[in-house]
Amino acid sequence: MSALEIRGLEAGYGRTSVLQRLDLHVESGVTAILGSSGCGKTTLLRAVAGFVEPTAGTIEVAGRQVVGGPRNVPARHRGIGYVPQEGALFPHLSVARNVAFGLPRARRRDAATVVAEALRLVELDPGLAERYPHELSGGQQQRVALARALAPRPALVLLDEPFSSLDASLREETGRAVVRALRAADAAAVLVTHDQGEALSLADQVAVMVEGQFLQVADPASVYLTPADPRVAAFIGHASLLPGEVTAAGRGRCALGEVALRGSTTPGPARFAVRSEQLQVRADDAADGVPGEVVDVSFFGHDATIRVRLATGEQVTARTPADSVPAAGDKVQVAVVGDVLGFAG
Ligand SMILES: Nc1ncnc2c1ncn2[C@@H]1O[C@H](COP(=O)(O)OP(=O)(O)OP(=O)(O)O)[C@@H](O)[C@H]1O
């Protein structure tokens, strides 16, 4: 029995349609919904949770139809845990009372045991149970929010950008702890994020959403290595998309010169996706590649991304080690390392 089955789901607000006939199958584990701001990720979670009424389609949670039957099942009876953005703990309740909040009446008698078990699952010190949310760090608050969602033992947990307010290192650590807790609780999860690193590192399945539709639903390695659509490549791999032409099997030509190809090899017009780490930028005139001019540089410490305008006017983004970063306005040579992904059309 799958944890979540969505078929032909449509939903929106008034006359604005947001979700466009979505299908999604979540057998178990963590599925990340990855997409840019406004594409419909939160609307999808809200439709599954029961806070947005879909206009078409069906939703089954743990084998039970909750949308599309004679009557939609109300949110509180769907058996779903929900972790909203920034946790949304009740500020006037202690950690223990926050965690026990959603328990059905019958289980409230052993609330202390349930709270202790939920805190153990999310790897929080039981000593924190009597604290109030403002006495916790951001990462601890997120774990309490997950403990609250897990306490009624849902088959499915929905997490809406749960780590967005945390700083980078805490984000990674909290993300891993949350996934461990979900696995220990044997709960499937749908995690909404716009951060591809988070999606690729935490999820078993990644669903890439653009304008209310899934362009690809697959395991993280497939989404990264064999994107089904140029927009998936651009979004996931920070790839630059360039128009070009397939000249022969495995060979193509574009603003970066002659390139070796993977993917579409039918001669004719094509689009090429070149990942930022595939581009080498050198300030040396005699270096291999095509000429360009540096537009801007973002320095990240371990490396930097460099936007370069090529002689043809097209722009590409390269990632370069921190010790060889040119400056905006520098004339450079840009070369491609390895195969470029080709898409027909
Ligand atoms: N209550 C609402 N009424 C009308 N339109 C809405 C409402 N909520 C969201 N929208 C619109 O629906 C679209 C999808 O919004 P949604 O919040 O699902 O996107 P998202 O992918 O979760 O974005 P973000 O990453 O910024 O949270 C957007 O165009 C948004 O403006």
The ligand as an SDF file (V2000), in Angstrom:
LIG
                    3D

 31 33  0  0  0  0  0  0  0  0999 V2000
   -4.5860   32.3470   -0.9100 N   0  0  0  0  0  0  0  0  0  0  0  0
   -4.2570   32.6120   -2.1810 C   0  0  0  0  0  0  0  0  0  0  0  0
   -5.0690   33.3180   -2.9980 N   0  0  0  0  0  0  0  0  0  0  0  0
   -4.7670   33.5660   -4.2830 C   0  0  0  0  0  0  0  0  0  0  0  0
   -3.6200   33.1360   -4.8690 N   0  0  0  0  0  0  0  0  0  0  0  0
   -2.7570   32.4350   -4.1170 C   0  0  0  0  0  0  0  0  0  0  0  0
   -3.0300   32.1400   -2.7330 C   0  0  0  0  0  0  0  0  0  0  0  0
   -1.9850   31.4090   -2.2420 N   0  0  0  0  0  0  0  0  0  0  0  0
   -1.1040   31.2850   -3.2700 C   0  0  0  0  0  0  0  0  0  0  0  0
   -1.5580   31.8860   -4.3900 N   0  0  0  0  0  0  0  0  0  0  0  0
   -0.9020   31.9230   -5.7150 C   0  0  0  0  0  0  0  0  0  0  0  0
   -0.7810   30.5790   -6.1790 O   0  0  0  0  0  0  0  0  0  0  0  0
    0.4860   30.3640   -6.8010 C   0  0  0  0  0  0  0  0  0  0  0  0
    1.2080   29.2090   -6.1460 C   0  0  0  0  0  0  0  0  0  0  0  0
    1.4930   29.5650   -4.7850 O   0  0  0  0  0  0  0  0  0  0  0  0
    2.2210   28.5580   -3.7800 P   0  0  0  0  0  0  0  0  0  0  0  0
    2.2300   29.2020   -2.4280 O   0  0  0  0  0  0  0  0  0  0  0  0
    1.6110   27.2240   -3.9020 O   0  0  0  0  0  0  0  0  0  0  0  0
    3.6940   28.5170   -4.3950 O   0  0  0  0  0  0  0  0  0  0  0  0
    5.0440   27.9220   -3.7970 P   0  0  0  0  0  0  0  0  0  0  0  0
    5.6560   27.1260   -4.9140 O   0  0  0  0  0  0  0  0  0  0  0  0
    4.7810   27.2200   -2.5220 O   0  0  0  0  0  0  0  0  0  0  0  0
    5.8920   29.2350   -3.5470 O   0  0  0  0  0  0  0  0  0  0  0  0
    6.9670   29.6010   -2.3840 P   0  0  0  0  0  0  0  0  0  0  0  0
    8.1720   28.7380   -2.6500 O   0  0  0  0  0  0  0  0  0  0  0  0
    7.2360   31.0550   -2.6380 O   0  0  0  0  0  0  0  0  0  0  0  0
    6.3010   29.3270   -1.0560 O   0  0  0  0  0  0  0  0  0  0  0  0
    1.2200   31.6990   -6.7180 C   0  0  0  0  0  0  0  0  0  0  0  0
    1.0780   32.3480   -7.9410 O   0  0  0  0  0  0  0  0  0  0  0  0
    0.5190   32.4390   -5.6070 C   0  0  0  0  0  0  0  0  0  0  0  0
    0.5680   33.8230   -5.8220 O   0  0  0  0  0  0  0  0  0  0  0  0
  1  2  1  0
  2  3  1  0
  2  7  2  0
  3  4  2  0
  4  5  1  0
  5  6  2  0
  6  7  1  0
  6 10  1  0
  7  8  1  0
  8  9  2  0
  9 10  1  0
 10 11  1  0
 11 12  1  0
 11 30  1  0
 12 13  1  0
 13 14  1  0
 13 28  1  0
 14 15  1  0
 15 16  1  0
 16 17  2  0
 16 18  1  0
 16 19  1  0
 19 20  1  0
 20 21  2  0
 20 22  1  0
 20 23  1  0
 23 24  1  0
 24 25  2  0
 24 26  1  0
 24 27  1  0
 28 29  1  0
 28 30  1  0
 30 31  1  0
M  END
$$$$
